[in-house]
């Protein structure tokens, strides 16, 4: 009998309590450990920051600089939809000063993790707070109308505080307990729009400043410097697509709706919001028909999942394949090459420029 995600996470939370309560050295009492975990950072110590996955690490590290130790819960080379926290991960979050996560359903386990925490001083930063979150749905597979792929309903995040100790998200985000990699009907891929990445960076800056107000000026200076790079990236995207021959592109999964909407493009996804979702025969046929009708010559795939479906469609229509990276993580080769968000996004830009002008 297969356990559901709720049961599995419940067991993990129970084990985490054992790990944090019974697994400590006998030289310190439980009350001492709790006090240590909830003590705000002083000017002499670095912030201890836990982040969910790679883009959150990249944004947080650039804002924090050398004023924080930033640890990524999900290993960079792992597809984040496959990951669930271990008791050790939850124990690490419990001891942190700041927890940074994307939100909008990206981390389907997050609500349960937050409910299990006892560190009342933990600053929780939902980086997508204040951003209009798009609804994801089957209509993304209807390619009969040009606007279908990018025009979807939006879900308004609250526009109030961007970093606070507790945040009750919409129930839709927590949905998905029956489908392991569901985003609760929301599209969380906001970081793929440089303009929205800027908003996420500002939210992270606010969270770090709350945890260590004595360093607020330095966090702002760091954020300003990084945002200047994001603004340059944003302008380069605008310039590149302004006069392109075509405005549509076919992707392996529906990760690029925010980028497409920002720059007036049409994303045509083979599958849905989860990169592991298998398209139906009807969906495959629809994409193939669209590609033939619009003379698409490039089918995009991504790095952390199989490219088999993209290759099948490319072979069917006589097109080539290329990488369009959703930056949900980095491969070992990308890590060794010293790549980061800005560099990978510029590679995405070059790949799109080629595909949009064929």
C-alpha positions in Angstrom: 0.0 0.0 0.0 1.4 3.4 -1.0 1.5 6.1 1.6 0.2 9.6 0.6 2.4 12.6 0.8 0.6 13.8 4.0 1.3 10.6 5.8 4.9 10.5 4.6 5.6 14.1 5.7 3.9 13.5 9.0 6.3 10.7 9.7 9.2 12.9 8.7 8.1 15.6 11.1 7.9 13.1 13.9 11.4 11.9 13.2 12.5 15.6 13.0 11.3 16.2 16.5 13.4 13.2 17.7 16.4 14.5 15.7 16.2 18.0 17.2 15.1 16.9 20.7 16.9 13.7 21.5 19.8 13.8 19.1 21.7 16.7 20.7 24.8 16.5 22.9 24.1 16.0 26.6 26.1 19.0 27.5 23.2 21.3 26.5 19.7 21.2 27.7 16.7 21.3 25.3 15.9 24.8 26.6 19.4 25.9 25.9 19.2 24.6 22.3 15.8 26.3 21.7 17.2 29.6 23.0 20.2 29.3 20.8 18.0 28.5 17.7 15.9 31.6 18.3 18.6 34.1 19.2 18.7 36.9 16.6 22.0 37.4 14.8 24.4 39.9 16.3 26.9 42.1 14.5 29.6 39.5 15.3 27.9 36.5 13.9 26.6 35.6 10.4 23.0 34.9 9.8 22.1 31.2 9.3 19.9 31.1 6.2 18.1 28.1 4.7 16.7 28.4 1.2 14.6 25.9 -0.7 16.2 25.6 -4.1 18.8 27.1 -6.5 17.3 30.4 -7.6 16.5 31.3 -4.0 20.1 30.5 -3.1 21.4 32.7 -6.0 19.3 35.6 -5.0 19.8 35.3 -1.3 23.6 34.9 -1.6 23.9 38.0 -3.7 21.9 40.1 -1.2 23.6 38.6 1.9 27.2 38.7 0.7 29.5 37.6 3.5 27.0 38.5 6.2 25.2 35.1 6.1 25.9 31.4 5.6 23.3 30.3 3.0 22.4 26.7 2.7 20.2 25.1 0.0 17.9 22.4 1.1 17.4 20.9 -2.3 20.7 19.8 -3.9 21.4 21.9 -7.0 21.5 19.0 -9.4 18.2 17.5 -8.2 14.9 18.3 -9.9 13.1 20.1 -7.1 9.7 18.5 -7.9 11.1 15.2 -6.8 12.4 16.4 -3.4 10.9 16.1 0.1 12.5 17.2 3.3 14.3 14.7 5.6 14.3 15.0 9.4 17.7 16.5 9.2 16.5 19.2 6.8 13.6 20.1 9.1 16.1 20.3 12.0 18.3 22.6 10.0 15.3 24.9 9.3 14.4 24.9 13.0 17.9 26.2 13.8 18.0 28.9 11.1 17.6 32.6 11.4 15.9 33.0 8.0 14.0 30.6 5.7 13.7 31.7 2.1 11.4 29.9 -0.3 9.7 30.8 -3.6 6.1 30.0 -2.7 3.2 29.9 -5.2 3.1 26.1 -4.7 6.7 25.5 -5.8 7.5 23.9 -2.5 4.4 21.7 -1.9 5.8 20.5 1.4 6.4 24.0 2.9 3.1 24.6 4.7 3.4 21.4 6.7 7.1 22.1 7.5 6.2 25.6 8.7 3.4 24.2 10.9 5.9 21.9 12.5 8.4 24.5 13.6 8.8 25.9 17.1 11.4 28.6 16.4 9.2 31.7 16.8 12.1 34.0 15.8 12.5 32.4 12.4 12.0 35.0 9.7 10.1 33.4 6.8 10.5 35.0 3.4 8.1 34.0 0.6 10.0 35.5 -2.3 7.0 35.6 -4.7 5.0 37.6 -2.2 3.3 40.6 -3.9 3.6 39.1 -7.4 0.6 38.3 -9.5 0.7 34.5 -9.6 -0.6 32.9 -12.8 -3.1 30.0 -12.8 -1.8 26.9 -14.6 -4.2 24.6 -16.4 -5.0 22.4 -19.3 -5.8 25.4 -21.5 -2.1 25.7 -22.0 -2.3 22.7 -24.4 -4.9 24.4 -26.6 -2.8 25.9 -29.4 -5.7 27.0 -31.7 -5.5 30.6 -30.5 -2.2 32.4 -30.3 -2.9 33.9 -26.9 -3.9 30.7 -25.1 -0.4 29.7 -24.2 0.5 32.8 -22.4 -2.8 34.4 -21.3 -4.1 32.7 -18.1 -5.8 33.9 -15.0 -3.7 35.5 -12.3 -3.7 34.9 -8.6 -3.0 38.0 -6.5 -0.6 37.5 -3.6 -1.3 40.0 -0.8 0.6 43.2 -1.3 1.4 43.7 2.4 4.5 42.6 4.3 6.9 40.7 2.2 8.8 39.0 5.1 7.2 38.0 8.3 7.4 35.3 10.9 4.2 33.5 9.8 2.3 33.6 6.5 -1.0 31.9 5.9 -1.0 31.2 2.1 -4.0 30.6 0.0 -5.3 27.0 0.4 -4.8 26.4 -3.3 -1.0 26.5 -2.7 -1.2 23.7 -0.2 -3.3 21.5 -2.5 -1.5 18.7 -4.2 -1.2 16.2 -1.5 -2.7 13.6 -3.8 -0.5 14.4 -6.7 3.1 14.5 -5.6 4.4 17.2 -7.9 1.3 19.4 -8.2 1.7 23.2 -7.6 -1.9 23.6 -6.3 -3.0 24.9 -9.7 -0.6 27.8 -9.6 2.4 28.5 -11.8 5.4 29.2 -9.5 8.1 29.9 -12.2 8.3 33.6 -11.5 12.1 33.7 -11.3 12.3 33.1 -15.1 11.2 36.7 -15.7 14.2 39.0 -14.9 11.7 41.7 -14.0 9.9 39.5 -11.5 13.3 38.2 -10.2 14.0 41.8 -9.2 10.8 41.7 -7.0 11.9 38.5 -5.4 15.4 39.9 -4.6 13.7 42.9 -2.9 11.6 40.6 -0.8 14.6 38.7 0.2 16.4 41.9 1.1 13.5 42.9 3.4 13.6 39.5 5.1 17.4 39.7 5.8 17.1 43.2 7.0 14.4 42.1 9.4 16.6 39.3 10.8 19.7 41.6 11.1 18.5 45.2 11.0 22.0 46.4 11.8 23.1 45.3 8.3 20.1 46.7 6.4 22.2 49.2 4.6 24.7 46.6 3.4 21.9 44.3 2.3 20.3 47.1 0.3 23.7 48.0 -1.3 24.2 44.3 -2.3 20.6 44.1 -3.6 21.0 47.2 -5.6 24.2 45.9 -7.3 22.6 42.6 -8.2 19.4 44.2 -9.4 21.5 46.3 -11.7 22.6 43.1 -13.4 19.0 41.9 -13.6 17.8 45.2 -15.1 20.5 44.9 -17.8 19.3 41.3 -18.5 15.7 42.5 -18.7 16.7 45.2 -21.2 18.6 42.7 -23.3 15.6 40.4 -23.5 13.4 43.3 -24.5 15.8 44.3 -27.3 16.3 40.8 -28.5 12.7 39.9 -29.0 11.4 43.3 -30.2 12.0 42.7 -33.9 12.2 38.9 -33.9 10.7 37.0 -36.9 8.4 34.9 -34.7 7.0 35.2 -31.2 6.2 31.5 -30.4 8.5 28.8 -29.0 7.8 25.2 -28.0 9.1 24.1 -24.6 9.2 20.8 -22.8 7.1 21.9 -19.9 5.1 25.0 -19.1 7.8 26.9 -17.1 8.1 30.0 -19.2 4.7 31.7 -19.0 6.1 34.6 -17.0 9.0 35.2 -19.3 6.7 34.9 -22.4 4.2 37.4 -20.9 6.9 39.9 -20.0 8.3 40.0 -23.5 5.2 39.5 -25.7 6.0 35.9 -26.6 3.9 32.8 -26.8 5.0 29.7 -24.9 3.7 26.4 -26.4 4.4 23.7 -23.8 4.4 20.0 -24.6 3.5 19.1 -21.1 2.1 20.9 -18.0 3.7 22.7 -15.0 5.5 19.6 -13.8 8.5 18.6 -16.0 7.8 14.9 -15.4 4.2 15.1 -16.6 3.7 12.9 -19.6 1.8 14.5 -22.4 -1.2 12.6 -23.8 -1.3 11.5 -27.4 -3.7 14.3 -28.2 -1.4 16.8 -26.6 1.5 15.5 -28.7 -0.5 15.7 -31.8 -1.6 19.2 -31.0 2.0 20.4 -30.6 3.1 18.6 -33.7 0.3 20.3 -35.7 1.2 23.7 -34.2 4.9 23.2 -35.1 4.1 22.2 -38.7 1.7 25.0 -39.2 4.0 27.6 -37.8 7.2 26.1 -39.3 8.9 25.7 -35.9 12.5 24.6 -36.3 13.6 24.3 -32.7 12.0 22.2 -29.9 13.3 23.2 -26.5 14.1 20.7 -23.7 15.7 21.2 -20.3 18.7 19.9 -18.4 17.4 18.0 -15.3 14.8 15.7 -16.9 14.7 13.4 -19.9 14.6 15.1 -23.3 12.9 12.1 -25.0 9.5 13.8 -25.6 11.1 16.9 -27.2 13.4 14.7 -29.3 10.4 12.7 -30.5 8.5 15.8 -31.7 11.6 17.3 -33.2 12.2 14.1 -35.2 8.6 14.0 -36.3 8.7 17.6 -37.8 12.4 17.6 -38.9 13.4 20.2 -36.3 16.4 20.4 -34.0 16.5 20.4 -30.2 18.1 23.0 -27.9 18.2 23.7 -24.2 15.9 26.3 -22.6 16.8 26.1 -18.9 14.1 26.7 -16.3 16.9 27.0 -13.7 15.2 24.8 -11.1 18.7 23.5 -10.4 22.1 23.3 -11.9 23.7 20.1 -13.3 27.1 19.0 -12.1 28.7 20.2 -15.3 27.1 23.6 -14.9 28.3 23.9 -11.3 31.9 22.9 -12.4 31.7 25.5 -15.1 30.9 28.2 -12.6 27.5 29.0 -14.1 24.9 31.0 -12.2 21.5 32.5 -12.7 22.6 35.4 -14.8 24.9 33.3 -17.0 22.2 30.6 -17.6 19.6 33.2 -18.3 21.9 34.8 -20.9 22.3 31.4 -22.5 18.5 31.1 -22.6 18.4 34.5 -24.3 20.8 33.4 -27.0 18.9 30.2 -27.5 15.6 32.1 -27.9 17.2 34.7 -30.2 18.2 31.9 -32.6 14.9 30.0 -32.4 12.8 33.2 -32.9 14.7 34.2 -36.0 14.8 31.0 -37.9 
